[in-house]
Amino acid sequence: MRNYHDMGGQPAGPIDRHEHELQHWEKRVEALIAVLGSKKLTRSDEGRRALETIGAETYLGSGYAERRIQALANNMILRGVITIEELSNKLAEVEQRQNQLP
């Protein structure tokens, strides 16, 4: 039985093969994953497991970088690096900063 993330061989329409510039936040996601990996706080197998268990709605409704940061956050919570409360507080702080922009 296939899981939602196993799309190999399934009809999905054409693939956009044009190069596109990553947004600043997408670059930060990749940098954060690299830094945490170098500090042995995450591993590629953990990242894959987390990506494959974020749920079909989240997986299919999110872009690549969105899925990766959600998976990373889940792993950091599971490892005890951050708490749900700390993450929630930081997200609220960032949201407040965005609301103050002109």
HELIX and SHEET records of a PDB file:
HELIX    1   1 HIS A   24  SER A   38  1                                  15    
HELIX    2   2 SER A   44  LEU A   51  1                                   8    
HELIX    3   3 ALA A   56  GLY A   61  1                                   6    
HELIX    4   4 TYR A   64  ARG A   79  1                                  16    
HELIX    5   5 ILE A   84  ASN A   99  1                                  16    
END                                                                             
